[in-house]
Amino acid sequence: MANILVFDSGMGGLTVYREIRRTLPAHNYIYCFDNAHFPYGELSEPDLIAACCRLVTHMVAEHHIDLVVIACNTASTIALPSLRAALTIPVVGVVPAIKPAAALTRNGCIGLLATPGTVSRAYTHHLIAQFAPGKQVLLKGVTELVIEAEHKLAGRPVNMVLLREVLADWIEGDAKPDTMVLGCTHFPLLDDEIRQLMPDCQLVDSGNAVARRVAHLLAAVPAAIPVAGQGRAYCTRLDAQAQKLTAPLQAWGLSSLEEVEY
């Protein structure tokens, strides 16, 4: 059984963790979120790299981790090279699901809903040029929906007025995407609400692709015990707000929540 670390600044990485654990249930999982620095989209690049590297390298050493998943688009596009240089184990990142969206679209119009940092990265524009040539790709970078996803997981209602305002031009404009890339791992937490507003739009995220990549990398690791592995959660600030997440995390198969001491 491998020890797999899934890492994000907040709760969005749970959507990636869910797909990996569905695919590979017979491994042990640690979900770690850096809520002391949430949201990562508001950090400078040097500060984000420093925060990620310090926390992830500590968790790898402390918990004998065999594979790391950076379940955050912002951290993946900025900190992944530094993390891979600092570690000797596989580190898997997430990228916007442009390629599958280009294969699915019927009208040739794709919406990329992500954070401002992700939509502005040269890497994202390279993905579009490589995998969606000839397609119309509409870019929308928003931070507010990251907060809404966190609120939903904590049991608070989603602000549907805000969500409609964010998506208004895609709902009512001349260019209407029939396929939407959820380019932040938080956004699949809002898929039900997005479908209410855009019922004819296909939603695509990176969870399945990451799960397949992890399965490929762990193919040589024998799953000798045909039972579900353990799941635990860690955060960098166990304040009252984080403590409210204990029950939701347990519902996702993470039995405990502790603060990282480093």
C-alpha positions in Angstrom: 0.0 0.0 0.0 1.4 3.4 -1.0 1.1 6.5 1.1 -0.3 9.3 -1.2 -0.2 12.9 -0.3 -2.9 15.2 -1.9 -2.1 18.8 -1.4 -4.0 22.1 -2.0 -4.4 25.5 -0.4 -8.0 24.7 0.5 -10.8 22.2 -0.1 -10.7 22.2 -3.9 -8.2 19.3 -4.0 -10.8 17.1 -2.5 -12.3 16.8 -6.0 -9.0 15.3 -7.3 -8.5 13.2 -4.2 -12.0 11.7 -4.7 -11.2 10.5 -8.2 -7.8 9.1 -7.2 -9.3 7.2 -4.3 -12.1 5.8 -6.4 -9.6 4.5 -8.8 -7.1 3.3 -6.2 -8.9 2.5 -3.0 -6.3 0.2 -1.5 -3.8 2.9 -0.6 -3.4 5.3 2.3 -4.3 8.9 1.7 -3.3 12.1 3.4 -5.1 15.3 2.4 -3.2 18.4 3.4 -4.5 22.0 2.9 -2.5 25.1 3.5 -5.3 27.3 4.9 -2.8 29.6 6.6 -1.9 30.9 3.1 -5.3 30.5 1.4 -6.0 31.4 -1.4 -2.8 30.8 -3.3 -4.0 33.0 -6.2 -3.2 36.0 -4.0 0.4 35.1 -3.1 3.4 36.3 -5.0 5.2 33.5 -7.0 8.2 33.4 -4.7 6.0 33.2 -1.6 3.8 30.5 -3.1 6.9 28.4 -4.1 8.4 28.8 -0.6 5.1 27.9 1.1 4.5 24.8 -1.0 8.1 23.5 -0.8 8.4 23.9 2.9 5.1 22.2 3.7 5.2 19.4 1.1 8.8 18.4 1.9 7.9 18.3 5.6 4.8 16.1 5.0 6.8 13.8 2.7 9.5 13.2 5.3 7.1 13.0 8.3 4.6 10.6 6.8 6.9 8.4 4.5 5.0 9.6 1.4 5.5 7.6 -1.8 3.7 10.0 -4.3 2.6 13.6 -4.1 -0.4 15.1 -6.0 -0.4 18.9 -6.2 -4.2 19.2 -6.5 -4.2 23.0 -7.2 -3.9 24.5 -10.7 -2.2 27.6 -9.4 0.5 25.7 -7.4 0.9 23.3 -10.3 1.7 26.0 -12.8 4.1 27.8 -10.4 5.7 25.5 -7.9 5.8 22.1 -9.6 9.4 22.4 -11.0 10.7 23.4 -7.6 8.9 20.6 -5.8 10.2 18.0 -8.3 13.7 19.3 -7.8 13.3 19.1 -4.0 11.9 15.5 -3.9 13.0 12.1 -5.2 9.4 10.7 -5.4 6.9 11.3 -8.2 5.0 14.6 -8.0 1.9 14.9 -10.1 0.3 18.3 -11.0 -3.0 19.3 -12.5 -3.6 21.3 -15.7 -6.8 22.6 -17.2 -8.6 19.9 -19.2 -8.3 21.7 -22.5 -7.6 18.6 -24.6 -10.7 16.6 -23.6 -12.8 19.7 -23.9 -11.6 20.3 -27.4 -12.7 16.7 -28.3 -16.1 17.2 -26.7 -17.3 20.5 -27.9 -20.0 20.5 -30.6 -20.1 24.2 -31.5 -16.4 24.9 -31.2 -16.8 27.3 -28.3 -15.1 26.4 -25.0 -15.2 28.3 -21.7 -12.2 28.1 -19.3 -13.3 29.0 -15.8 -10.2 29.3 -13.6 -8.4 31.6 -11.2 -6.9 34.8 -12.6 -3.4 33.3 -12.2 -4.2 30.3 -14.2 -5.9 32.1 -17.1 -2.9 34.5 -17.4 -0.2 31.8 -17.4 1.8 31.3 -20.6 1.4 27.6 -19.9 -2.4 27.8 -20.1 -2.2 29.6 -23.5 0.3 27.0 -24.7 -2.3 24.2 -23.8 -4.9 26.1 -25.8 -2.7 26.5 -28.8 -1.6 22.9 -28.7 -4.9 21.1 -28.0 -7.6 23.5 -29.2 -6.5 25.0 -32.5 -9.4 26.4 -34.4 -11.6 26.5 -31.3 -12.9 29.6 -29.7 -11.7 29.5 -26.1 -13.2 32.0 -23.7 -11.1 32.8 -20.6 -12.6 33.8 -17.3 -10.5 34.2 -14.2 -12.4 34.6 -10.8 -11.3 34.3 -7.2 -14.8 34.7 -5.7 -15.9 31.2 -6.7 -13.0 29.7 -4.8 -14.5 31.2 -1.7 -18.0 30.1 -2.6 -16.8 26.5 -3.0 -15.2 26.6 0.5 -18.4 27.9 1.9 -20.4 25.2 0.3 -18.2 22.4 1.7 -18.6 24.0 5.2 -22.4 23.8 4.7 -23.2 27.4 3.7 -25.4 28.1 0.7 -23.8 29.1 -2.6 -24.4 32.7 -3.6 -26.3 32.0 -6.8 -26.7 35.7 -7.7 -22.9 36.0 -7.7 -22.5 32.8 -9.7 -25.0 34.1 -12.3 -23.1 37.4 -12.5 -19.8 35.6 -13.1 -21.3 33.5 -15.9 -23.7 36.1 -17.3 -21.8 36.7 -20.6 -21.5 32.9 -21.3 -25.3 32.5 -20.5 -26.6 35.4 -22.4 -23.8 36.6 -24.7 -23.3 36.0 -28.5 -20.6 33.4 -27.8 -22.1 30.6 -25.7 -19.7 27.8 -24.8 -21.2 24.3 -25.0 -18.3 22.9 -23.0 -16.7 24.4 -19.9 -13.3 23.5 -18.4 -13.3 23.8 -14.6 -9.7 25.0 -14.4 -9.6 25.3 -10.7 -9.9 22.2 -8.5 -12.4 24.1 -6.3 -14.9 24.5 -9.1 -16.2 20.9 -9.4 -17.6 21.5 -5.9 -19.9 23.9 -7.6 -20.9 21.7 -10.6 -24.5 21.3 -9.5 -25.0 25.0 -9.2 -23.3 25.7 -12.6 -25.5 23.1 -14.2 -28.6 24.9 -12.9 -27.5 28.0 -14.7 -26.1 26.3 -17.8 -27.9 23.0 -18.2 -26.8 22.4 -21.8 -23.1 23.0 -21.1 -20.7 20.0 -20.6 -18.4 20.4 -17.6 -14.9 19.0 -17.8 -12.2 18.8 -15.1 -8.9 17.1 -14.5 -9.8 14.6 -11.8 -10.0 11.5 -14.0 -6.8 12.3 -15.9 -4.8 12.8 -12.6 -6.2 9.5 -11.3 -5.1 7.7 -14.4 -1.6 9.2 -14.1 -1.3 8.2 -10.4 -2.4 4.7 -11.3 0.2 4.5 -14.0 3.0 5.7 -11.6 1.9 3.2 -8.9 1.5 0.3 -11.3 4.6 -1.4 -9.8 3.3 -1.0 -6.2 1.4 -4.2 -5.3 -2.0 -3.7 -3.7 -1.6 -6.7 -1.5 -4.5 -6.0 0.8 -7.9 -5.8 -1.1 -9.5 -3.4 1.4 -9.7 0.4 1.5 -6.7 2.2 2.9 -6.8 4.9 5.6 -7.5 8.6 5.0 -6.4 11.5 7.2 -6.4 15.3 6.8 -4.0 18.0 7.9 -4.1 21.7 7.8 -1.7 24.5 8.6 -4.0 26.4 10.9 -6.5 24.5 13.0 -8.7 27.5 13.9 -12.5 27.5 14.6 -13.2 27.7 10.9 -11.0 24.7 10.1 -12.6 22.7 12.9 -16.0 23.1 11.2 -14.6 21.1 8.3 -14.0 17.9 10.4 -17.4 16.4 9.7 -17.4 17.2 5.9 -13.9 15.8 5.7 -15.1 12.6 7.4 -17.8 12.3 4.9 -15.1 12.3 2.2 -13.3 9.4 3.9 -10.8 11.4 5.9 -11.1 10.2 9.5 -9.2 12.9 11.4 -8.1 16.5 11.0 -4.9 17.7 12.7 -2.6 20.7 12.4 0.8 20.3 10.8 3.6 21.0 13.2 6.6 22.3 11.3 
